[in-house]
Amino acid sequence: MPTYEYKCLKCKKHFDKLQSMSEKPLKSCIYCKGKVERLIGGGAGLIFKGSGFYITDYKNKSTSGSASDSSKPKETKTDSAPVKKVEKTDKK
């Protein structure tokens, strides 16, 4: 069930109400019984549950090593040659 946010036009308080989508919007404030308007919410966003969030969760289980090994810096090799510096000469 979604949570809807309301704002009271009389006391200016904001409150949330857990309602099914088929329920009609509230008409009165839960604090002062004044008139309310339902606000447009931004949504909940993504919620990650279970494994697969960290790089160590994708690690192949058959390889040796532990998760603490992945926190160590690793050496990387580059196949490209070093770039030569080119100097400009002013010709006048």
N, C-alpha and C positions, 0 to 999 in steps of 0.2 A: 504494500500500500504506500502511496506517495505521501509526503509531508508537505502541507501547504502553509505558506506564511501569510499572516494577516496583519493589517495595521488599523488600529482604531482611529476614527476621525474625531472622536470626542476627547479621549485621554491621551492619544498619540502613542500608545504602547504597541509594541510589536510582539506577536506570539505565533507559535507554530501549532498546527493541528494535524494529526495523523488521520487521514480520511481515505476511503476508497474512491476510485475515480467516478463511480456512479452516484456518490452522495452529492447533494446540493451544497454550494458554498455557504459558509456561516453568514448570518445577517447581523448578529449582535456580538459585542465584545464580551469576553469571558470575565473581564474585570469590572467594567462599569455599565455593561449592557447597551453601550452606544453603538452607532452604526459602524460597520467595518468594511474594508475593501480587501480583496485577495490580491496579493502581490505576485508578480511574475518572478519565479525562482530561476537560478542559474543551473540547477541540476546538481546531481551528486558527483559526477565524474567517474573515473575508473577506480575500481578497488581491486588490487592484486591480492589473490589468495593462493596459497600453496607454493610449490616450488616453481622455479623458472624465472625468478625475478633477478637473482644475482648470477654473475658469470660462473660461479662455482656450482650452481645448480645444474648447469648444462654439461658439466665435466663428465667425460666418459667414465663409468664406474669400473671398467676393466683395466684402466691404466693405474700404475702404482703412484703413490704420493697421497698427500692429504690436502685438505683445504688450506692449511697453513702454508703449504708450498706456493700456492697461487698468490700470496701476499708479498712474496719476495720479488725484487726487480729481476727481470730477465734480460739477458744480453740478446741483442738483435743484430743480424748481419745485413748489410746492404750490398746489393749487386752492382750498384751504379758507381762509377768512378767519381772522384772529387771534382767539383766544378772549378775551372780555372778562372781567376780574376782577370778581367779585361780592363785595361786603363785607357782612358780617352786622352788623346793629344790634341791640343788646339793648334790648328794650322791657320796662319794669317797671311 
